[in-house]
């Protein structure tokens, strides 16, 4: 019996190995077709250097909206990963433009990119939208890029909200760094030589994730987002669309590996302490420890930090929390102006 069990396990393992190898060889061609299929999931802007920036507009008319916000997703992520209830934005006269960060979704990769390079893309997008001043939301691994944009644009950024965000890993105290490595082992691996091997493993892991998504998209959504996937049909469809966009990326593994690498390195800029910040974090976050936001808060001279007791990593997708985040931005921008903010007026 034992011999039969071992033989059955060997056959199963061989079958899985053949399936994985087949996908690694032919999967690229399949996802190239899917990428073309899913290319209508968002808008694109041709940048001055020839690359493409993918983005999606939510809520009020971007030309007339009173409050204008740029949203930066995590890793991996896409411009579609936002609360699906657009009426929350429309009733508040808010427009949110979410971008596909470099290498994700419809956005072209930029080899050797730095954190500050995202400011070039944002600048061209702002010119295209004809926006002056704007607000910013950085989620998870999008947080370091939000800090970079604040550094580059200075007073044009009226308010910056960080949700479940990462900080500058190179400056973390040892205890905090250990907590982060425990939550995200890939971040520890990416900093250990030989780096090429670590990057290769991350890329392989992303291709395997693509395989699992191909086999069962619904199961992949539930595995990634947990109970959020069953909140409503609109939420489920939004999460499915986001993963479709994520896995249609030209080289998702390279984009994720580059994010991990940049998070481990010292930032090439200092935090802009003149900007108004607010931090949001869920106590049940299983990806980024709450202690990260607490440490970032101390670096930002004690900016407000909102700890939501019964919330996890993707808390901004919940309509109740999304509403609170938007209401705070609108309230704080109004207070900062010293008078009733003239929604729609350009800075």
N, C-alpha and C positions, 0 to 999 in steps of 0.2 A: 504493500500500500504506500509506504514511504517513497519507494522508487517511482511509483506511478504519479504521486503528487509532485515529486521533484521534476519528473519529465513534463508534466502538465505546466508547471511554472516556467520551465525552460522554453516550452513552445510559446507560452503567452509572452514571455520577455522577448523572444525572438520576433514575434509578430509586432510588438510595440516598437522594437528597434527598427524593423523594416519600415513601419509606418512613419516614424520620425525621420529616418534617412530619406525616404521618398519625399516627404514634405520639404526637407531642407534642400533637396535637389530641385524639386519642381514648384515648391511653394511660392518662390519669388515671381514666377510667371503668372500664377493664379492671382496673387495679390496685385500685380500690375494691372490685370484686367479689372479687379475689384476697385482699384484706385480710380480707374477711368469711370467705372460705374457710379462711384460715390462722389465724383468730382462736383456734383451739383449740390452738395450738402452745405456749401457756404459761398461767400464772395471771395474774390482774389484781387490783389493789387500788384501790378508789376512794379518792382522797385528799380531805382536808378542803376543798381549794379547788375540788373538782369534777373535777380532772384524773384520769387513770388511770395507774397504774404497772404495767408488765408485769414479770413475774419468773418464774423457774423454779427448782425445788428439786432438788438433786442429793445422792445419798449417803444418809447416815443420817437417821433421823427428826428433823426440826428441833426438836421439843419435847424430845427425849431425847439428842441428839448431844452428845458431849463437847466437841468443838472446832467452833466455829461461825464461818463465813467468809462475808463479802459480796464478790462479784466484780463489778468494773466493766470493761466491755468497751471496745474502741477505737472508731475512727471510720473508716468505718461499722462497725457490729457489732451483736450482739444477745445476749440472755441464753442463746442456744442454742450459742454459740461456746465450748465447753468440751470437754475430753478426754472421749470417749464411754465410757470404761471406768469405770463407777460403782463397780465392786468395789474399786477403789483407795481410794475414799472410805469405803465401807462397812466394809472390814476395819480401817480406822483410826478408826472411830467419828467420822467427820467429816461435817458437813453444809455444803454450799456453796449459798448462795442468790445466783444471778446475776440482775441486773436489766437491763431495757431502759432505758438512760439516756434522759433527757428528749428526746422527739422521735423516738426510734428504736423499731422494732418495734411493740409494743402500747402504749407509753407516749406520753401526750399531750404535744404541744409546749408550751413556756412561753416566749412571746416576751419578749425582753429579759432572759433569764436570766443569772445570774452563776455562777461556779464554786461559790461557797458555797451556792447555792440547792439543790444536790443533797442537802445535809445535812437539809433539811426532809423530802425524800422518804424518805431513809434512816431518819430518826427515826420516821416513821409506819409504815414497814415493820417496824422493830424492835419497836414497840408491838404490831403485828399478830401478829408471830411470838413475842412475849413473851420477847425476848432481852435479856440484860443486857450483859455484856462480849462483844466479838466481835473477830475478826481481819479483815484487809482485804487484797484483792489488786487492784491497778490495772494494767491492761494497756494499753500504747501510749497513745492519747489519753485513756484512762481514768485515767492516772496523776495528772494535775493535780487531778482530782476526788477521787481517793484522798487526796491531800495536804490537800484542803479538808475532807474528812470527819475526818481526823486532827486538824486544827486545831479543828474544831467539837466533837468528842466527847472529846478529851483522853484521860484514863486509861481510858475505856471501850474504846478500841482497844488490844488487847493486843499486836498485832504487825501491821506493814504491809509487804507484799511488793510491789515494783514490777517488772513484767516488760516489757522492751523499751519503757520508759516515756519520755514527754516531760517536760521540765522547764519552767522559766519563761523562755520565749523572750526576753522583754524584758531579761533580765539576762545572756544568753549573751555571752561574748566574741565579737568580730567574726569570728574564724576559725571558731568553732563554729557561729555563725549562718550563715555561708556554706556550711558542710557540710550543714546542715539544709535550706537553700534548694535546694541541688543535689539532695538526695534527694526533697524535696517542693516543687516549684515553685509549687503552689497556695497554699502558705503565704506565699510572697513576694508573689504577686499580690493576696492578700486584704488586704494592708496598704497597697496603692497606690491613690490616688484615681483615678477616682471609685469609691468602695467599692461602690456599688450595681451597677455594671457587673461588678465582680469577683464579687460574690455571685451575680449572674445567670448568669455563666459556670459557676460551681461547680454551681448548680442544674441547668443544662442538661447538664453532664457527667454528673450523677447520673441524669438521665432517659435519657440515651444508654446508661448502664450497665444501666438497667432493660431497655431494648430488647434489648441483647445477651444479657441473662439470659433474656428471654422467647424469643429465637430459639434458644438452646441452653443450657439450665441446666447441663448437664454440662461443657460447654466453659467456662462462666463460673466454675464451681467450680475447674476446673484452672487457669484464668488467674489467679484470686485467690489460691489456696493452693498452687499448684505441686505438687510431688511428694507433699505431705501428703495430697492428694485420693485417691491410689492406695494409701495405706498399708493400708487394710482397708475392707470394706463398711460397717462401723459408722462409721468416720471419714468416708467419702464421704457417707453418709446424714446425718450430723450437720452437715457443712459445707453440704449442700444445704438442709437445714432452716433453718440460720442465714441463708443468703442469701435464702431465701423470706421469712423474717421481716424482714430488712433492707429488701428491695424492696417489702414490703407497707406500709412506713411511710407515714404520711399525707403528709409533705413531707420526704423524706430529704435532698434538697439543702439545705433550710434548716437541718436539724440539723447536717450536716457543715460548712456554711459558718459556723454559729454556733460550732462547736468550733474551727475554724481561727482565727476572729476572737478568741475568748477566749484561745487559746494565744499569740497575738501581743501581747496587752495585758498590762500589769503585773498581777500577782495582787493581790487586795485583802486578802491575809493573809500572814503569815510562816510558814515551815516550823516545825512543832512538833518541836523537837530533843529533847524528853523521850520521844518514842515510839521504840520499837525498830523499826528498818527493816532490810530486806535488798533488794538490787538484783540482778536477773538479766538478762543480755543475751547474745545470740548474736553471735559474731564475724562471721557471714555475714549479719547483718541488713542488708537493702537498703532499709529504710524509715527507721529511726531509727539514726543512727550510734552506735557504741559509745562514742564520746567524750561523748555526752550523759549516759549513765549515770555515766561517770567524773567529769563535772562535777557532777552531782547528788550523787554520793558525797562530793565535797569540801565541798558545802554542808551535808551531814548529818553533819559531823564524822567522816568516815571510816567510815561504816557498811559492812558486808560487801558486796562485789560479786562475783557469780559469773559468770564469762565462760565460756560453753560454746562450744568451738571449732567444732564442726560443726553449729551451730544457726542458724536464721534468725529472722525477726521473730515468727512465731506459735509460738514454741518451747514454750509452755505446753500446746499441743495434743498434743505427743508424750508418750505414757504414761511413758517413762523420766524425762523432765525434770519432768513434773507430779508424779511420785512424789517426786522429790528436793525440789521446792518444798514439798510438803505435809509431808514428814518434817522439814524444817528448821523450819517453823512450829510443829509439834507439839513438837519438841525445845526450841525457844527459849521457848515459852510455859511449858513445864514448868520450865525453868531460872529463868525470871523469877519464878515463884511461890515459889521457894525450897524447894519440896518437890514430891512427886509431885502433879501437877495433878489435881484431882478432876473428871474429865470429866463433864459434865452439870450441875455446880453453877453456878448463876447468880451473876454478880458483884453 
